[in-house]
Structure formats: C-alpha cells, structure tokens
Amino acid sequence: MTLELAQNQESGGALRPAPPVSLDTALLHDHSPEDPLDLGAPTDSRGRRARVFAHRGASGLFPEHTRAAYRRAIQEGADGLEIDLHLTADGEPVCFHDATVDRTSNGTGSVAELSLAHMRSLDVTSWKTPKLPGDYGTQHQQLMTLADVLELMIDAGRDLDLAVELKHPSPYGDRLETKVLRTLLRFGWDPETSAIPAGEFGQHAVTVSFMSFYPGSLLYLADMVAPDKLCALLSSVTEAQVQKRLEKMPLATAVRPVVAAVMRGTLRDSETLVWNGRAGIAGPGLAYVKDHRAEVKAWVARGSRLRVWTVDAPQDAALLIDLGVQEITTNYPARLLQTVASAG
C-alpha cells in the first residue's frame, strides 16, 4: 500500500480534536472504583525498567475498552493504551475485543453486522460496573471508536503510546487496516515516525504501533509502517485454544487436525516475522514466554523489543524484567507501574 492510496480520504484535511475532557480532582485508586487515586503513583517513565501498557484500558477495574477504562489508565500514569479494533457494518473502526457484542454488552450479534449507531446504543458497562463515576462519561459515551481514543489521548497533556491490535479473521479483510490508516492520517499521523502531534503546541505525541496474531495484517502494513512499529502477537497453540476455535464450526471433530495445523502454521509465520526483522516487536503471551525462554532471551539479545501480555502479578513482572522484557501489558496499570519502578 502506498501513502498516496491511504491518504485518499473521505474528508480532506486534518481532523480538529475535540475539546479536552477535564480531569476531576477526585481521581481514582487501584483497589476500588470509588476510592481516590494515589496521586503519588509514578507518571514519569524515566528510571522505569519497563514500559506499561493498559490492556483494553484499566480493564481490571472498569469494563474493557470503555471511556472509563481508558481515562482511568491515563490518570494512573500508564505509558500507553492497548486497544482491539473491528470494523462496524458502516466501516468505523471500533474498540471491541470479541467478534460479537454478546459477552460485554446487553446486545447480541456480530460487530461486523452492526452499525456504529446501534453499538453506541448498547449498554457496555453494566456487565462489570453498574455505576460509573460521573466524570468518566455517561453510559452511552462508553463505546469508543479509534477516533474517540485518539481525541482522548491527544488531550492527555503528555506523551503516550497507542498499541493497536487489528482483529482477524475479519469479514472485511484488509479494509480494516486501510480504514485504520486513513483515520490516523486525519489526525496528523506521520508514517515515518508513526507519531501524532499532541498538546496545544505539538510538544507531545501519541506514538502508534500495530499488532496482530495474523501475519498477513503486518505484511500488509509493512509498505507504510516501519518494522519497529509492527508487533507480531504470539500465543502457544494448546488443546484448549484449538477447542475454542472449533466451538462454532460444523463437523468440528473431522476438521480438528486441519484447524490445529493452521494455528501452528500461523504461529510459525509470526515467529518468522520477528526472527527476520520484519516485525521489530515480539508480542508473546506470558505463558509463551515461560515456555520459550531461550527464544525470548535471543530476541532481546539481538535487539528486538518484547511486549508481553497479560501480566497482572508483580512476581511475573519481575520475572519478565529479569529476562530483559521492555514492555508489559496489564489489566492493572497502577499496580504494575509500582512494580517496574521498584524492580531491581
């Protein structure tokens, strides 16, 4: 894909960010959504031994991928947000983990078959947090698009990283990647640096990296995105994972060997992207790291970045830091920020 193609936008010119959302002085604490946040939590990344990404926002405390979860993570001092993107029926990149809305909303159906307006009408919070703090937005402000997240991060008043996971298989194929790039370009994203200017005078930046378990997504982006901003996600292929993939398939027993072989082949292809430098970031799960310590040490030694998910226990974070892992993704950013600040 060429820059020219991706810049063929539906609307010309840069999108003007929305006015800043004011941060209430009564911030929140890690243990309970109702308690005040410890203002002594580390927000300066200097001196930390690893960077901390908030997995779907501060999703240990608030409903995943909601405005509340993202705002909480930024307030706690996370270095970046990790988001999952699907395309809606009307082509909007929306922050949602599952391919369907059933688990985390009061609705039902596939994200790809629902309009953005329909998704905004859903209750995406009550399944986890029946009542949100007032300064985190109303119930119907919680469903977030990529554009919503960018506006929130641009207004944060500091440098932030955004780790974008492109969810596949997608019925829209590489239209997902193209739409994401077009959205980023509207906000002033520079493909060379993968950064979006932020702050009143552009003194801050939102730096974007792209992640996927699907190697084809990263290869599609490689013409426009530097290797050090591409992250190959890695997960060991277990019997439980194969079974989950087979849950809604007809003739599951008959196709099981084929599905398992495809999953293992996809993992090998993703590992190859890291070994050959096409993806400068390796994104293994915590279990993968524990099962493949030699590979992890080799990747670190040869200069690859490691971004490990999903790490909530301080002892696991300490183990990763000892292995040389540079980035950690967690559901509890405040907790892990304390760990990486005091590690060693």
Helices and strands as residue ranges (DSSP letters): H 3-6, E 51-55, H 67-76, E 80-87, E 93-95, G 111-113, H 116-120, G 134-136, G 139-141, H 146-154, E 160-166, H 175-186, E 195-198, E 204-212, H 215-221, G 227-229, E 230-234, H 239-246, H 252-275, E 281-284, H 286-291, H 293-301, E 305-308, H 314-323, E 327-330, H 333-342
